[in-house]
Amino acid sequence: MQRFVVLPTTRTGWLLLAAFVAVIGAGIWPVIGWINRATLLLGLPLIVVWSYLVIFACVAVMAIANHCIEWEDEPHE
């Protein structure tokens, strides 16, 4: 029987999964509702700054995950 959901097996994998869930949670509706204010930060609306932060956080988590996967695939002596 095929598994449709593959769960992490290492502590690093679980931490990266939690980081991905946190980034996704930062971009969903209730959080956006809290952030969407008529406030300017660095000349930009707060919602735009928040969107940039979510995008950069997503890129950072993916880069860290990629680095960890490459490190785990290398043979250790």
C-alpha positions in Angstrom: 0.0 0.0 0.0 1.3 3.4 -0.9 1.7 6.2 1.6 0.3 9.5 0.6 2.0 11.4 3.4 5.7 11.0 4.1 6.7 12.0 7.6 10.2 13.2 8.6 12.4 10.6 10.4 15.0 13.0 11.9 14.8 15.8 14.4 16.0 18.2 11.7 13.2 17.0 9.4 10.6 17.7 12.1 12.1 21.2 12.8 12.0 22.0 9.1 8.4 20.8 8.9 7.5 23.0 11.8 9.2 25.9 10.1 7.3 25.3 6.9 4.0 25.1 8.8 4.9 28.4 10.6 5.6 30.2 7.4 2.3 28.9 5.9 0.5 30.0 9.1 2.0 33.5 8.8 0.4 33.8 5.3 -3.2 32.7 6.0 -6.2 34.8 6.5 -6.5 35.3 10.3 -2.9 36.6 10.5 -3.3 38.7 7.4 -6.4 40.2 9.1 -4.3 41.2 12.1 -1.6 42.8 9.9 -3.8 44.6 7.4 -3.7 48.1 9.0 -3.5 51.6 7.5 0.1 51.9 8.7 3.1 52.7 6.6 6.5 51.1 7.3 9.4 52.3 5.2 6.8 54.0 2.9 5.0 50.8 2.2 1.7 49.5 3.6 2.2 47.1 6.5 0.5 44.3 4.5 3.1 44.6 1.7 6.0 44.5 4.2 4.4 41.4 5.8 4.1 39.8 2.4 7.7 40.4 1.7 8.7 38.9 5.1 6.6 35.8 4.4 8.2 35.4 1.0 11.8 35.8 2.3 11.0 33.5 5.2 9.8 30.8 2.8 13.0 31.2 0.7 15.1 31.0 3.8 13.4 27.9 5.1 13.7 26.2 1.7 17.4 27.1 1.5 18.1 25.8 4.9 16.2 22.6 4.1 18.2 22.2 0.9 21.4 22.6 2.8 20.4 20.1 5.4 19.4 17.5 2.7 22.7 18.0 0.9 24.6 17.6 4.2 22.7 14.4 5.1 23.3 12.9 1.7 27.1 13.3 1.9 29.1 10.4 3.3 30.5 11.1 6.7 33.9 9.8 7.7 
